[in-house]
Amino acid sequence: LADAPTRVSQSGRARVRFLANTDVGAKNAFLAILEMNASAEVPEHRDATEEYLYLLEGGGEITIDGKTATIKAGDAVFMPANALVSFQADDTPLMAVQVFAGPEPARKYDSWRSE
């Protein structure tokens, strides 16, 4: 994990550590550790493939296609391809395993700075 390529969001409030993607040998999926500061948010967006999160630490409220749920460490979340998704972290830092069922959505991290 310490050697994983890492990107940091423009705000500095989130980082993603690439475990498997097209740059690390995977061709059909994306696997990463996603970390977010307390109270960080992910604005509404859509990804072209399914996405899965497994929360290791922290939590918050996720909205998927207009349905909001509170999630916490130990929860797994499935987001269908092209779902409208947003997230608001609670007052603790978040760490999650993130999987895209195809590497294309991870291209959004290309604009994040390398760490």
ABEGO torsion letter per residue (X at the ends): XAABBBBBBAAGABBBBBABBAAAGBAABBBBBBBBBBGBBBBBBBBABBBBBBBABEEEBBBBGGBBBBBBBGBBBBBBBGBBBBBBBBABBBBBBBBBBEAAAAAAAAABBBX
